[in-house]
Amino acid sequence: MNKTFIGTVTSVKMQKTVSVEVERRFRHHFYKKVITRHKKLKVHNEGIDLKVGDKVKITETRPLSKEKHFIVIEKVTDKKLKAKSSVKK
């Protein structure tokens, strides 16, 4: 099964590539504190008009270059994010 993430576009200066920051949160196993980690990924984007700050859904794929291993599936709207967060509760 492929990994799927939702992240924020941080750069659109490359051709057919965008930089996306993915945030993950987890609870420390001993201290029980919620820890936030960020990872910037280079993502293949072809045909979707994106701007800095857009939320996107990305998924893992075969290596497309040295650093690109993800592709943009769709641009996520606020309605979809709210619907997804309300389902998890």
GUGU-841021 format. One record per residue: residue number from 1; residue in three letters; x negated, y negated, z negated of N, C-alpha, C, CB in turn. Coordinates in Angstrom, 3 decimals, always signed. Glycine has a CB too. Layout:
BEGIN
TIBA,NUM,Ala,X,Y,Z,X,Y,Z,X,Y,Z,X,Y,Z
...
end
This chain:
BEGIN
TIBA,1,Met,-0.844,+1.171,+0.000,+0.000,+0.000,+0.000,-0.894,-1.240,+0.000,+0.963,+0.005,-1.220
TIBA,2,Asn,-0.522,-2.228,+0.803,-1.311,-3.448,+0.913,-1.006,-4.395,-0.229,-1.051,-4.135,+2.245
TIBA,3,Lys,-2.015,-5.167,-0.614,-1.828,-6.189,-1.635,-1.100,-7.378,-1.012,-3.194,-6.628,-2.247
TIBA,4,Thr,-0.143,-7.931,-1.734,+0.593,-9.098,-1.287,+0.555,-10.142,-2.383,+2.049,-8.736,-0.913
TIBA,5,Phe,+0.236,-11.392,-2.008,+0.129,-12.481,-2.964,+0.904,-13.688,-2.468,-1.340,-12.847,-3.208
TIBA,6,Ile,+1.243,-14.585,-3.398,+1.781,-15.898,-3.051,+0.782,-16.929,-3.549,+3.218,-16.131,-3.672
TIBA,7,Gly,+0.357,-17.823,-2.655,-0.659,-18.810,-3.012,-0.363,-20.162,-2.397,-2.032,-18.336,-2.577
TIBA,8,Thr,-1.246,-21.116,-2.696,-1.119,-22.485,-2.219,-2.213,-22.787,-1.208,-1.178,-23.480,-3.391
TIBA,9,Val,-1.830,-23.386,-0.088,-2.800,-23.748,+0.954,-3.659,-24.903,+0.445,-2.078,-24.138,+2.293
TIBA,10,Thr,-4.994,-24.742,+0.524,-5.905,-25.782,+0.060,-6.681,-26.446,+1.194,-6.872,-25.200,-0.934
TIBA,11,Ser,-6.763,-25.796,+2.362,-7.485,-26.385,+3.483,-6.940,-25.823,+4.790,-9.005,-26.119,+3.364
TIBA,12,Val,-6.799,-26.713,+5.796,-6.340,-26.296,+7.128,-7.294,-26.809,+8.207,-4.903,-26.809,+7.395
TIBA,13,Lys,-8.550,-27.006,+7.870,-9.512,-27.630,+8.784,-10.129,-26.659,+9.787,-10.607,-28.275,+7.991
TIBA,14,Met,-9.908,-25.370,+9.624,-10.486,-24.375,+10.529,-9.450,-23.954,+11.569,-10.993,-23.141,+9.739
TIBA,15,Gln,-9.926,-23.439,+12.703,-9.022,-22.960,+13.733,-8.530,-21.562,+13.363,-9.717,-22.954,+15.118
TIBA,16,Lys,-7.224,-21.375,+13.356,-6.587,-20.090,+13.071,-6.909,-19.531,+11.687,-6.995,-19.095,+14.107
TIBA,17,Thr,-7.419,-20.374,+10.793,-7.754,-19.942,+9.445,-7.334,-21.015,+8.452,-9.264,-19.640,+9.319
TIBA,18,Val,-6.765,-20.588,+7.341,-6.455,-21.507,+6.254,-7.079,-20.966,+4.978,-4.917,-21.696,+6.090
TIBA,19,Ser,-7.362,-21.856,+4.069,-7.883,-21.466,+2.774,-6.717,-21.498,+1.789,-9.056,-22.406,+2.316
TIBA,20,Val,-6.519,-20.404,+1.058,-5.392,-20.274,+0.142,-5.919,-19.944,-1.249,-4.396,-19.185,+0.631
TIBA,21,Glu,-5.387,-20.647,-2.258,-5.754,-20.369,-3.642,-4.651,-19.530,-4.283,-5.987,-21.690,-4.439
TIBA,22,Val,-5.051,-18.374,-4.787,-4.120,-17.450,-5.429,-4.380,-17.473,-6.929,-4.266,-16.002,-4.855
TIBA,23,Glu,-3.309,-17.588,-7.698,-3.421,-17.627,-9.161,-2.855,-16.330,-9.727,-2.671,-18.869,-9.757
TIBA,24,Arg,-3.559,-15.754,-10.683,-3.027,-14.569,-11.362,-3.135,-14.786,-12.861,-3.787,-13.271,-10.929
TIBA,25,Arg,-2.147,-14.308,-13.565,-2.114,-14.436,-15.021,-2.037,-13.057,-15.634,-0.921,-15.308,-15.483
TIBA,26,Phe,-2.756,-12.899,-16.725,-2.698,-11.632,-17.435,-2.952,-11.882,-18.908,-3.718,-10.623,-16.862
TIBA,27,Arg,-2.520,-10.964,-19.710,-2.689,-11.068,-21.155,-3.962,-10.328,-21.556,-1.450,-10.494,-21.909
TIBA,28,His,-4.798,-10.987,-22.357,-6.020,-10.366,-22.844,-5.658,-9.163,-23.705,-6.880,-11.380,-23.642
TIBA,29,His,-6.347,-8.065,-23.476,-5.962,-6.814,-24.140,-6.139,-6.854,-25.652,-6.764,-5.675,-23.581
TIBA,30,Phe,-7.082,-7.647,-26.142,-7.327,-7.684,-27.585,-6.737,-8.932,-28.227,-8.821,-7.617,-27.867
TIBA,31,Tyr,-7.029,-10.101,-27.638,-6.613,-11.367,-28.246,-5.174,-11.757,-27.895,-7.552,-12.471,-27.814
TIBA,32,Lys,-4.577,-11.100,-26.918,-3.187,-11.326,-26.505,-2.932,-12.728,-25.950,-2.270,-11.084,-27.674
TIBA,33,Lys,-3.975,-13.454,-25.587,-3.830,-14.779,-24.998,-3.613,-14.628,-23.484,-5.084,-15.666,-25.301
TIBA,34,Val,-2.756,-15.465,-22.935,-2.525,-15.434,-21.498,-3.675,-16.163,-20.807,-1.149,-16.079,-21.133
TIBA,35,Ile,-4.324,-15.489,-19.882,-5.482,-16.032,-19.174,-5.097,-16.233,-17.712,-6.727,-15.086,-19.306
TIBA,36,Thr,-5.496,-17.363,-17.131,-5.222,-17.675,-15.737,-6.525,-17.645,-14.952,-4.529,-19.052,-15.603
TIBA,37,Arg,-6.512,-16.918,-13.852,-7.674,-16.853,-12.961,-7.251,-17.310,-11.570,-8.272,-15.407,-12.914
TIBA,38,His,-8.159,-18.022,-10.879,-7.894,-18.524,-9.533,-8.901,-17.901,-8.577,-7.966,-20.083,-9.483
TIBA,39,Lys,-8.446,-17.623,-7.364,-9.321,-17.081,-6.328,-8.975,-17.748,-5.005,-9.185,-15.529,-6.223
TIBA,40,Lys,-9.984,-18.278,-4.310,-9.764,-18.872,-2.989,-10.050,-17.813,-1.927,-10.669,-20.139,-2.776
TIBA,41,Leu,-9.096,-17.637,-1.040,-9.222,-16.650,+0.026,-9.113,-17.334,+1.378,-8.151,-15.553,-0.112
TIBA,42,Lys,-9.868,-16.846,+2.359,-9.703,-17.316,+3.730,-8.696,-16.388,+4.393,-11.077,-17.343,+4.515
TIBA,43,Val,-7.682,-16.994,+4.999,-6.540,-16.245,+5.496,-6.313,-16.576,+6.966,-5.276,-16.555,+4.663
TIBA,44,His,-6.043,-15.548,+7.772,-5.767,-15.737,+9.195,-4.359,-16.297,+9.366,-5.925,-14.401,+9.976
TIBA,45,Asn,-4.245,-17.366,+10.152,-2.960,-18.007,+10.390,-2.839,-18.302,+11.873,-2.810,-19.306,+9.547
TIBA,46,Glu,-1.855,-17.682,+12.496,-1.663,-17.917,+13.917,-0.184,-18.193,+14.179,-2.161,-16.705,+14.755
TIBA,47,Gly,+0.122,-19.421,+14.565,+1.481,-19.757,+14.959,+2.364,-20.335,+13.868,+2.122,-18.567,+15.488
TIBA,48,Ile,+1.921,-20.403,+12.636,+2.711,-20.990,+11.560,+2.128,-22.357,+11.238,+2.728,-20.071,+10.294
TIBA,49,Asp,+2.949,-23.391,+11.305,+2.490,-24.752,+11.039,+2.419,-24.969,+9.530,+3.430,-25.800,+11.706
TIBA,50,Leu,+1.212,-25.098,+8.994,+1.006,-25.245,+7.554,+0.304,-26.553,+7.245,+0.196,-24.069,+7.000
TIBA,51,Lys,+0.569,-27.055,+6.039,-0.091,-28.260,+5.532,-0.664,-27.938,+4.158,+0.904,-29.477,+5.462
TIBA,52,Val,-1.562,-28.773,+3.694,-2.138,-28.600,+2.362,-1.018,-28.730,+1.328,-3.277,-29.649,+2.096
TIBA,53,Gly,-0.965,-27.775,+0.409,+0.053,-27.788,-0.632,+1.207,-26.846,-0.377,+0.577,-29.156,-0.794
TIBA,54,Asp,+1.322,-26.306,+0.832,+2.401,-25.361,+1.137,+2.184,-24.049,+0.400,+2.493,-25.110,+2.652
TIBA,55,Lys,+3.281,-23.424,-0.018,+3.231,-22.092,-0.619,+3.383,-21.078,+0.503,+4.346,-21.904,-1.715
TIBA,56,Val,+2.514,-20.058,+0.515,+2.563,-19.031,+1.552,+2.486,-17.643,+0.933,+1.422,-19.227,+2.562
TIBA,57,Lys,+3.056,-16.695,+1.645,+2.973,-15.292,+1.251,+1.929,-14.656,+2.160,+4.380,-14.555,+1.358
TIBA,58,Ile,+0.929,-13.994,+1.568,-0.154,-13.389,+2.346,-0.239,-11.911,+2.009,-1.512,-14.095,+2.067
TIBA,59,Thr,-0.770,-11.143,+2.948,-0.939,-9.714,+2.709,-2.300,-9.263,+3.231,+0.198,-8.906,+3.381
TIBA,60,Glu,-2.785,-8.188,+2.664,-4.083,-7.636,+3.018,-4.006,-6.948,+4.377,-4.567,-6.652,+1.938
TIBA,61,Thr,-5.082,-7.031,+5.144,-5.159,-6.393,+6.444,-6.591,-5.899,+6.666,-4.721,-7.372,+7.573
TIBA,62,Arg,-6.837,-5.356,+7.837,-8.199,-4.918,+8.147,-9.101,-6.147,+8.200,-8.250,-4.125,+9.500
TIBA,63,Pro,-10.403,-5.994,+8.022,-11.300,-7.156,+8.091,-11.260,-7.808,+9.475,-12.741,-6.739,+7.751
TIBA,64,Leu,-10.955,-9.093,+9.509,-10.909,-9.843,+10.760,-12.219,-10.567,+11.016,-9.759,-10.841,+10.739
TIBA,65,Ser,-12.969,-10.824,+9.965,-14.301,-11.418,+10.067,-15.025,-11.098,+8.762,-14.234,-12.983,+10.331
TIBA,66,Lys,-16.153,-11.743,+8.559,-16.934,-11.474,+7.354,-16.153,-11.781,+6.085,-18.215,-12.282,+7.373
TIBA,67,Glu,-15.336,-12.847,+6.107,-14.635,-13.281,+4.895,-13.116,-13.198,+4.989,-15.022,-14.682,+4.574
TIBA,68,Lys,-12.559,-12.941,+6.166,-11.099,-12.914,+6.326,-10.579,-11.483,+6.252,-10.685,-13.561,+7.668
TIBA,69,His,-9.770,-11.219,+5.213,-9.170,-9.901,+5.031,-7.672,-10.008,+4.761,-9.858,-9.157,+3.886
TIBA,70,Phe,-7.103,-11.196,+4.945,-5.686,-11.428,+4.679,-5.057,-12.179,+5.845,-5.495,-12.215,+3.361
TIBA,71,Ile,-3.742,-12.021,+6.026,-3.004,-12.767,+7.038,-1.787,-13.423,+6.384,-2.571,-11.838,+8.213
TIBA,72,Val,-1.347,-14.542,+6.965,-0.166,-15.237,+6.467,+1.069,-14.510,+6.989,-0.163,-16.741,+6.903
TIBA,73,Ile,+1.966,-14.143,+6.079,+3.218,-13.503,+6.458,+4.292,-14.552,+6.716,+3.677,-12.523,+5.368
TIBA,74,Glu,+4.467,-15.468,+5.756,+5.494,-16.484,+5.896,+5.207,-17.662,+4.993,+6.864,-15.906,+5.589
TIBA,75,Lys,+5.837,-18.764,+5.317,+5.811,-19.947,+4.466,+6.958,-19.789,+3.470,+5.940,-21.289,+5.309
TIBA,76,Val,+6.658,-19.907,+2.194,+7.649,-19.665,+1.157,+8.269,-20.990,+0.738,+7.017,-18.943,-0.058
TIBA,77,Thr,+9.595,-21.038,+0.692,+10.297,-22.248,+0.284,+10.576,-22.191,-1.212,+11.614,-22.422,+1.082
TIBA,78,Asp,+10.960,-23.337,-1.775,+11.262,-23.404,-3.204,+12.441,-22.515,-3.573,+11.552,-24.840,-3.614
TIBA,79,Lys,+13.413,-22.389,-2.675,+14.579,-21.540,-2.945,+14.166,-20.087,-3.124,+15.606,-21.658,-1.810
TIBA,80,Lys,+13.252,-19.619,-2.274,+12.794,-18.230,-2.366,+12.007,-17.999,-3.652,+11.931,-17.867,-1.148
TIBA,81,Leu,+11.182,-18.996,-4.043,+10.403,-18.858,-5.273,+11.322,-18.790,-6.490,+9.415,-20.027,-5.418
TIBA,82,Lys,+12.346,-19.652,-6.536,+13.260,-19.664,-7.663,+14.067,-18.370,-7.724,+14.193,-20.868,-7.576
TIBA,83,Ala,+14.484,-17.866,-6.574,+15.246,-16.623,-6.537,+14.384,-15.457,-7.029,+15.763,-16.347,-5.109
TIBA,84,Lys,+13.123,-15.440,-6.629,+12.226,-14.358,-7.048,+11.948,-14.423,-8.545,+10.907,-14.424,-6.268
TIBA,85,Ser,+11.748,-15.636,-9.097,+11.444,-15.768,-10.513,+12.660,-15.436,-11.372,+10.954,-17.179,-10.818
TIBA,86,Ser,+13.862,-15.731,-10.887,+15.056,-15.421,-11.674,+15.325,-13.916,-11.690,+16.276,-16.170,-11.114
TIBA,87,Val,+14.909,-13.190,-10.667,+15.097,-11.747,-10.619,+14.195,-11.056,-11.642,+14.812,-11.213,-9.204
TIBA,88,Lys,+12.981,-11.553,-11.833,+12.021,-10.918,-12.743,+12.438,-11.012,-14.206,+10.659,-11.545,-12.571
TIBA,89,Lys,+13.202,-12.043,-14.584,+13.551,-12.253,-15.994,+14.521,-11.282,-16.485,+14.083,-13.595,-16.212
end
